Amino acid sequence: MARKSSIELYNEALRELKSGDRKPVYFLCGPESFFIDQLQKTVEQQVPEDQKDFNFDLIYGNEATVNQVLNIARSYPMMADQRVVIVRDFYALGNGSSANDNGEEAPGSLDQFVGYLEQPNPSCLLLLVSEKTPDGRKKLGKRLKKGDHVGYYEFEEVKDHELPDWIIKWIKTRHDRKINPMAAEVLSQFVGSNLLFLTTEIDKLVTYSEDQEELSAEDVKKVIGHYREYSVFELKDAVMERDLEEALFIAEQMRQVIESDRGEFFKLIGFFYSVFSNIWQILRLRKDGKGKKTIREEMSINPYYFNNLWKDAAHFNLDDMPRIFEALLDADISAKGYSSLDMSGILLFLIERLVGSER
């Protein structure tokens, strides 16, 4: 059975936490903190404001001991049906100590949680959070991952090539709206893989286009970024066509924004790095004799975006790639102050190097 995606796990956890049939303990872990933070907010919102002084505790692992957390979790709510205890950075509790060499439980060790996980306080919702995943070979890890009273959710990072599909699902799940594949691709390429930034831009996009049944690429271009007549996407098209005159013209129109907001330039570099990384993968796999269908399956990219990449890759070859990645690295370093060129000069020089000479 295919592993569930992070957004599928998030939706499952969200439904469970909002239901009357949730478990008394949840362990949220993994490198993608966005989903964890969203679920934590959901849990916090379930405690009325007038009850938080008595029935809500947010604890950071490096500021508490195992015994302190267990004592709080075992206590009963005051004038309420439930208390909520959230522990961030779980493995930092008591410096993360565990059983000693003889397998005996050390005072204040994390292994003391095993007993609680087997018989948790039914009137306490205990949410444990950690970027680190449990060791399933150890008793505590087994209880966290497969305990009868524990909801275990591990969130992996959303990869760049998964972002368009993630955007489509998130907009449908959170806003009950549609966005076409091209628009999702444009949004992912411009904003990048920071899901918090992405959801902020999505909120703006949905608000701006509230009367439209399906969000389009034009909607995205109007709402995000500062480029209106010419955007990074028109610049990309000119670079892909190896049309230096057009690419420099568009870059010149974008110059004022780049000079006033250095962050926009770093977004542009990240955008082109993502595009050319995918093109390099296509060229490399094609050189190995693999066909278009096989390459798309190996790269796990949605068909719409892949077809555009396939077309763009036709304008480059593998010999171009070292020069292109070197140009992007040099531009990044220069923009950080290691160059006598101003931002406009760095931008135009980068475009010249990306386009290069047609083969």
C-alpha positions in Angstrom: 0.0 0.0 0.0 1.3 3.4 -1.0 2.5 5.6 1.9 0.1 8.4 2.7 1.2 11.9 1.7 1.7 14.6 4.4 -1.5 16.4 3.5 -3.5 13.1 3.6 -2.0 12.5 7.1 -2.8 16.0 8.1 -6.4 15.8 7.0 -6.8 12.4 8.9 -5.3 13.8 12.1 -7.4 17.0 11.8 -10.6 15.0 11.5 -9.6 12.8 14.4 -8.6 15.7 16.7 -11.9 17.4 16.0 -14.0 14.3 16.6 -15.4 12.9 19.8 -13.5 9.7 19.2 -9.9 10.9 19.5 -7.2 9.3 21.5 -5.8 10.6 24.8 -2.2 10.9 23.4 -0.9 12.1 20.1 2.7 12.1 18.9 3.5 14.5 16.0 6.9 14.3 14.4 9.0 14.7 11.3 10.8 17.5 9.5 7.7 19.3 8.0 6.7 21.5 10.9 3.9 23.3 9.1 1.4 20.5 9.5 2.5 20.0 13.1 2.0 23.7 13.9 -1.4 23.7 12.3 -2.6 20.7 14.3 -1.2 22.3 17.5 -3.3 25.4 16.8 -6.3 23.1 16.4 -5.7 21.5 19.8 -5.1 24.9 21.5 -8.4 26.3 20.1 -10.3 23.5 21.8 -9.7 25.0 25.2 -11.9 28.0 25.9 -10.0 31.1 26.7 -11.6 31.3 30.2 -10.3 27.8 31.0 -6.7 28.1 29.8 -5.3 29.4 33.1 -6.3 26.1 34.7 -6.6 23.5 32.0 -3.9 24.3 29.4 -0.2 23.8 29.5 2.4 24.5 26.8 5.7 23.0 27.8 9.1 23.1 26.1 11.2 20.0 26.6 14.4 21.9 27.5 12.5 23.8 30.3 10.9 20.9 32.1 11.5 17.4 33.4 9.7 14.1 32.7 8.2 14.0 36.2 6.8 17.5 35.8 5.1 16.7 32.6 3.7 13.4 33.9 2.4 15.0 37.0 0.6 17.6 35.0 -0.8 15.0 32.5 -2.1 12.8 35.4 -3.9 15.7 37.1 -7.6 16.3 36.5 -9.1 19.3 34.8 -10.6 22.1 37.0 -14.3 22.7 36.4 -14.1 21.3 32.8 -14.2 17.9 31.1 -10.7 18.0 29.8 -7.3 19.5 30.2 -4.7 19.9 27.3 -1.0 19.5 27.7 1.3 20.2 24.8 5.0 19.3 24.9 7.2 20.7 22.2 10.7 19.2 21.6 9.7 16.0 23.4 13.1 14.4 23.3 14.7 17.3 25.1 12.8 16.5 28.3 15.3 15.6 31.0 18.0 15.8 28.4 16.4 12.9 26.6 17.8 10.4 29.0 16.5 6.8 28.8 17.0 3.5 30.5 20.5 2.7 31.8 22.8 -0.1 30.6 21.0 -2.7 32.7 17.7 -1.8 31.0 16.4 -0.3 34.2 14.3 2.8 34.1 16.5 5.8 35.2 14.9 8.5 37.4 13.4 11.2 35.2 14.0 9.3 32.0 11.8 9.3 29.0 11.1 5.7 29.5 8.8 6.7 32.4 6.3 7.7 29.6 5.8 4.0 28.7 3.6 3.4 31.7 1.6 6.5 31.0 1.1 5.6 27.4 -0.3 2.2 28.5 -2.7 3.8 30.9 -3.2 7.5 30.1 -5.4 9.9 31.9 -8.7 9.9 29.9 -9.5 13.5 30.9 -6.2 14.8 29.5 -5.3 15.3 25.8 -1.5 15.0 25.7 0.2 16.3 22.5 3.8 15.4 22.1 5.8 17.1 19.4 9.3 16.4 18.0 11.2 16.8 14.8 13.0 13.6 15.7 11.1 10.3 15.0 10.9 7.6 17.7 13.2 4.5 17.6 10.7 1.7 16.9 13.2 -0.9 18.3 12.8 0.5 21.8 9.9 0.1 24.1 9.1 3.8 24.2 9.3 4.1 20.4 7.0 1.1 20.0 4.4 2.6 22.3 4.6 5.9 20.5 4.3 4.4 17.1 1.8 1.6 17.7 0.3 2.1 21.1 -3.4 1.5 21.4 -3.9 4.9 23.1 -1.6 6.9 20.9 -2.3 8.7 17.6 1.1 8.7 15.7 1.6 11.0 12.7 4.9 11.5 11.0 5.1 14.4 8.5 7.8 14.3 5.7 8.8 17.4 3.8 6.8 18.2 0.7 9.3 17.9 -2.2 9.5 20.7 -4.8 7.9 18.5 -7.5 5.0 17.7 -5.2 4.1 21.3 -4.5 1.7 21.9 -7.4 -0.4 18.8 -6.4 -0.1 19.9 -2.7 -1.4 23.4 -3.6 -4.4 21.9 -5.5 -5.3 19.6 -2.6 -4.8 22.4 0.1 -7.0 24.8 -1.8 -9.7 22.2 -2.2 -9.4 21.1 1.5 -9.1 24.4 3.2 -11.0 26.7 0.9 -13.3 24.4 -1.1 -12.0 26.0 -4.3 -10.3 24.8 -7.5 -7.0 26.0 -9.1 -5.9 24.8 -12.5 -2.5 22.9 -12.8 -0.8 25.7 -14.6 -1.7 28.2 -11.8 -0.6 25.8 -9.1 2.7 25.4 -10.9 3.2 29.1 -11.2 2.4 29.6 -7.6 4.8 26.9 -6.4 7.7 28.1 -8.6 7.3 31.7 -7.5 6.8 31.2 -3.7 8.9 28.1 -3.2 8.6 25.2 -0.7 8.0 27.1 2.5 4.4 25.9 3.3 3.7 28.8 5.7 4.5 31.3 3.0 2.6 29.3 0.4 -0.6 29.2 2.5 -0.3 32.9 3.2 -0.2 33.6 -0.6 -3.0 31.1 -1.1 -5.2 33.0 1.4 -4.5 36.2 -0.5 -5.2 34.6 -3.9 -8.5 33.1 -2.7 -9.7 36.3 -1.2 -8.7 38.3 -4.3 -10.5 35.8 -6.6 -13.5 35.0 -4.4 -16.0 35.1 -7.3 -14.2 32.8 -9.6 -14.9 29.1 -9.8 -11.4 28.1 -10.7 -8.2 30.1 -10.0 -6.0 30.7 -13.0 -2.3 31.5 -13.7 -3.3 35.1 -14.5 -4.9 35.3 -11.0 -1.7 34.2 -9.5 0.4 36.7 -11.4 -1.9 39.5 -10.4 -1.8 38.7 -6.7 1.7 37.5 -5.8 5.0 39.2 -6.4 5.5 42.7 -7.6 5.9 42.2 -11.3 2.8 43.1 -13.3 3.5 43.6 -17.0 6.5 41.3 -16.9 6.9 38.5 -14.4 9.5 35.9 -13.6 7.5 33.5 -15.7 7.8 35.6 -18.9 11.5 35.9 -18.1 11.7 32.2 -17.8 10.0 31.7 -21.2 12.5 34.0 -22.9 15.5 32.3 -21.2 14.1 28.8 -22.2 13.8 30.0 -25.8 17.4 31.3 -25.6 16.2 34.7 -26.7 18.7 37.0 -25.2 17.3 40.2 -26.5 13.8 39.5 -25.1 15.2 38.1 -21.8 17.3 41.2 -21.2 14.4 43.5 -22.1 12.1 41.7 -19.5 14.9 41.7 -16.9 15.3 45.5 -17.4 11.6 46.0 -16.7 12.0 44.0 -13.5 15.1 45.9 -12.5 13.5 48.5 -10.3 11.7 45.9 -8.1 14.9 43.8 -7.8 16.9 46.9 -6.7 14.4 47.9 -4.1 13.8 44.4 -2.7 16.8 42.1 -2.6 14.6 39.3 -1.4 12.9 39.2 -4.8 16.2 38.6 -6.4 16.9 35.6 -4.2 13.4 34.3 -5.1 14.3 34.6 -8.7 17.5 32.6 -8.2 15.6 29.9 -6.4 13.0 29.8 -9.1 15.6 29.3 -11.9 17.5 26.8 -9.8 14.4 24.7 -9.4 13.6 24.9 -13.2 17.1 24.0 -14.3 17.5 21.2 -11.7 14.5 19.5 -13.3 15.8 20.1 -16.8 19.1 18.6 -15.8 17.3 15.5 -14.5 15.5 15.1 -17.8 18.6 15.5 -19.9 20.5 13.1 -17.7 17.9 10.4 -17.8 17.3 10.9 -21.6 21.0 10.4 -22.1 20.7 7.1 -20.3 18.2 6.0 -23.0 15.0 6.4 -21.1 11.8 7.5 -22.8 9.6 10.4 -21.9 7.0 8.3 -20.0 9.7 6.5 -17.9 11.4 9.8 -17.1 8.2 11.5 -16.0 7.4 8.5 -13.7 10.8 8.5 -12.2 10.6 12.3 -11.5 7.0 12.0 -10.1 6.0 15.3 -11.7 2.4 16.1 -12.8 2.0 15.7 -16.6 1.2 19.3 -17.3 4.3 20.7 -15.7 6.4 17.9 -17.1 5.4 18.5 -20.6 6.5 22.1 -20.3 9.8 21.0 -18.8 10.3 18.5 -21.6 9.7 21.3 -24.2 12.1 23.6 -22.3 14.8 20.9 -22.0 14.9 20.7 -25.8 16.7 24.0 -25.9 19.6 22.8 -23.7 22.0 19.9 -23.4 24.0 18.4 -20.5 27.1 20.5 -21.4 25.1 23.6 -20.6 24.3 22.6 -17.1 27.7 23.2 -15.3 27.7 26.8 -16.7 24.2 27.4 -15.7 24.5 26.2 -12.1 27.8 28.1 -11.8 26.0 31.3 -13.0 23.3 30.9 -10.4 25.8 30.3 -7.6 27.8 33.3 -8.6 24.7 35.5 -8.7 23.7 34.3 -5.3 27.1 35.1 -3.9 27.3 38.5 -5.6 23.9 39.5 -4.3 25.1 38.8 -0.8 27.7 41.6 -1.2 30.6 39.8 -2.7 30.7 41.8 -5.9 31.3 45.4 -7.0 28.2 45.1 -9.3 24.8 46.6 -8.2 21.7 44.4 -8.2 20.8 45.5 -11.7 24.2 44.5 -13.1 24.1 41.2 -11.3 20.6 40.4 -12.7 21.5 41.3 -16.3 24.8 39.4 -16.1 23.0 36.3 -14.8 20.5 36.4 -17.6 23.3 36.6 -20.2 25.0 33.6 -18.7 21.8 31.5 -18.4 20.9 32.1 -22.0 24.5 31.6 -23.3 24.9 30.8 -26.9 22.5 28.6 -28.8 23.9 25.2 -29.6 
